[in-house]
Amino acid sequence: MKTRSLLALCLAASLLQSPAFAAEPKYKVLDSFKFLDPKTTKQWELKSKIASTQDPTHSKVLDLQVDFAKPGTWPSFRKYVLEGTFKPAKYSGIRFFARSESSTEFDVVLGSDRRTPEGRSISFVKRIKATPEWTEFKIPFEEIRTWAEKFWDEKLKTQKQFPGGEPIPAEEYAELKWVGFGFFVEGRGSSTVAKVQIDELSLMEK
């Protein structure tokens, strides 16, 4: 009888460790986009709204509409969170769903409104492509890298340049305070319009 009980316990433990019984991944939702909160969202050179869809899984979503007709634009949208939200010891990256009317590349950006003492912007980018089908994007923090940037430092009267491509420094996670979506006109050919929908912006728990 004891042998049967022991075998039953071993079988139960084995089943719980199998993929079919694996624990569901956990996420900290930053915004489920049921409504647009003007206190925590900002936009530049695009139109944003909460849209209803016919998809029961994504019934209300963030709808971003971009028009590049005006030269030199870099349309973007930001969702602000409390500083210290991005904790690499607790979270492994960001996750969201996205779709577009046609295949559209855009940048996912983690950033701060400050710069480092040497002048580099505290912002990190990963370029992705949305398609007409809803796609779940899971982006590990280590895939999000520094901008390649150069600018004129008026105080020092010199041109500063940062090559980019570096991972997020450990000490700068505490500085991050927004997740952004940025669009760019290069490579779009004759098309000056883009429409992307975003849903369930979250942090992936470890």
C-alpha positions in Angstrom: 0.0 0.0 0.0 2.9 2.4 0.9 4.6 1.5 -2.4 1.4 2.4 -4.4 1.1 5.7 -2.5 4.7 6.5 -3.2 4.3 5.7 -6.9 1.2 7.9 -7.0 3.1 10.8 -5.4 6.0 10.4 -7.9 3.6 10.3 -10.8 1.8 13.5 -9.6 5.1 15.3 -9.2 6.2 14.2 -12.7 3.0 15.5 -14.2 3.2 18.8 -12.5 6.7 19.3 -13.9 5.6 18.4 -17.5 5.1 21.3 -20.0 1.3 20.7 -19.9 1.2 21.6 -16.2 3.9 24.3 -16.3 3.0 27.5 -14.5 1.6 30.2 -16.8 3.9 33.2 -17.3 3.1 36.2 -15.2 3.0 39.8 -16.3 2.7 43.2 -14.7 0.3 45.2 -16.8 1.4 48.8 -17.5 -1.6 49.6 -19.6 -4.5 47.5 -20.9 -5.7 50.5 -23.0 -9.4 50.5 -22.0 -9.1 54.3 -21.9 -6.5 56.9 -22.7 -5.1 58.5 -19.6 -3.8 62.0 -20.4 -1.9 62.1 -17.1 0.3 59.1 -18.1 0.4 59.3 -21.9 1.9 61.8 -24.3 2.1 62.0 -28.1 3.9 63.9 -30.8 2.9 64.3 -34.5 0.4 61.5 -34.5 -3.2 60.8 -33.6 -3.9 58.3 -30.8 -7.2 57.0 -29.5 -8.8 53.9 -27.9 -10.5 51.9 -30.6 -13.1 49.1 -30.4 -12.4 46.1 -32.6 -14.3 43.0 -33.7 -11.7 40.7 -32.1 -13.0 39.4 -28.8 -9.4 38.9 -27.5 -8.5 42.5 -28.3 -11.8 44.3 -28.0 -10.3 47.7 -27.0 -6.9 48.8 -28.1 -4.5 51.7 -28.5 -4.9 53.0 -32.1 -2.0 55.1 -33.5 -2.4 56.9 -36.8 0.7 58.5 -38.4 1.0 60.8 -41.4 4.5 61.7 -42.6 3.3 64.3 -45.1 5.1 67.0 -43.1 8.9 66.5 -43.7 11.2 66.0 -40.8 8.7 64.4 -38.5 9.3 61.6 -36.0 5.9 60.7 -34.6 5.9 59.0 -31.3 3.7 57.9 -28.3 4.8 57.5 -24.7 3.3 55.7 -21.7 4.8 57.1 -18.5 5.2 54.9 -15.4 6.8 55.6 -12.0 10.6 55.7 -11.9 11.9 52.4 -10.5 9.2 50.3 -12.3 11.7 48.6 -14.5 13.4 46.2 -12.1 15.8 43.7 -13.9 15.9 41.5 -10.8 12.1 41.0 -11.0 11.3 41.5 -14.7 13.0 40.2 -17.9 11.6 42.5 -20.5 8.4 44.0 -22.0 5.5 42.3 -23.8 2.6 43.6 -25.8 0.4 42.7 -28.8 0.4 44.7 -32.0 -1.0 44.7 -35.5 -1.0 47.1 -38.5 -3.1 47.6 -41.6 0.1 46.7 -43.6 3.5 45.6 -42.6 5.0 48.4 -40.6 8.3 48.8 -38.9 8.5 50.9 -35.8 10.7 51.4 -32.7 9.9 50.3 -29.2 11.7 52.6 -26.8 12.4 52.6 -23.0 13.5 56.0 -21.8 13.9 58.8 -19.3 13.6 62.5 -19.8 17.2 63.0 -18.6 20.7 62.5 -20.0 23.8 60.9 -18.5 26.5 63.2 -17.2 28.5 62.7 -20.4 25.4 63.8 -22.4 24.0 60.5 -23.8 20.2 60.3 -23.7 18.9 57.7 -21.4 16.8 55.9 -24.0 17.0 52.4 -25.5 15.5 51.0 -28.6 14.4 47.8 -30.4 13.0 47.9 -33.9 10.1 45.5 -34.7 7.6 44.9 -37.5 3.9 44.6 -37.1 1.7 42.8 -39.7 -2.1 42.7 -40.3 -2.3 39.7 -37.9 -2.2 40.3 -34.1 1.2 39.3 -32.9 2.5 38.9 -29.3 5.9 40.6 -28.9 8.2 39.6 -26.0 11.3 41.7 -25.9 14.0 40.8 -23.4 15.7 43.8 -21.8 19.1 42.7 -23.2 17.7 43.1 -26.8 16.9 46.8 -26.2 20.0 48.9 -27.0 21.3 52.5 -26.8 20.5 55.0 -29.6 23.2 55.9 -32.1 23.1 59.7 -31.7 25.0 62.9 -32.2 24.2 66.4 -31.2 25.8 69.8 -30.7 26.6 70.5 -27.0 25.9 74.2 -26.7 27.6 74.4 -23.3 30.9 72.8 -24.4 30.6 74.2 -28.0 31.4 70.8 -29.4 29.8 68.0 -31.3 29.1 64.9 -29.3 28.5 61.5 -30.8 27.5 58.1 -29.3 27.7 55.0 -31.5 24.8 53.2 -29.8 24.3 49.4 -29.6 25.1 49.1 -25.9 22.9 47.2 -23.5 21.0 49.0 -20.7 23.5 49.8 -17.9 22.4 48.3 -14.6 22.3 51.7 -12.8 20.1 53.2 -15.5 17.1 50.9 -15.0 16.0 53.1 -12.1 16.0 56.1 -14.4 13.6 54.7 -16.9 10.1 56.2 -16.7 8.3 55.5 -20.1 7.7 53.0 -22.8 7.5 54.6 -26.3 6.5 53.7 -29.8 8.3 55.7 -32.5 7.8 55.9 -36.3 10.1 57.0 -39.1 9.5 57.9 -42.7 12.7 56.4 -44.3 12.1 53.2 -46.1 8.4 53.7 -46.5 8.6 54.6 -50.2 5.7 56.7 -51.5 3.5 55.7 -48.5 3.2 58.5 -45.9 0.5 56.9 -43.7 0.8 54.2 -41.1 -1.7 52.7 -38.6 -0.7 50.5 -35.7 -2.8 49.1 -32.9 -1.3 48.1 -29.5 -2.8 46.1 -26.7 -1.9 44.8 -23.2 1.5 46.6 -22.6 3.2 44.6 -19.8 6.4 43.7 -18.1 7.4 40.0 -18.2 8.0 38.6 -14.7 11.0 36.3 -14.2 
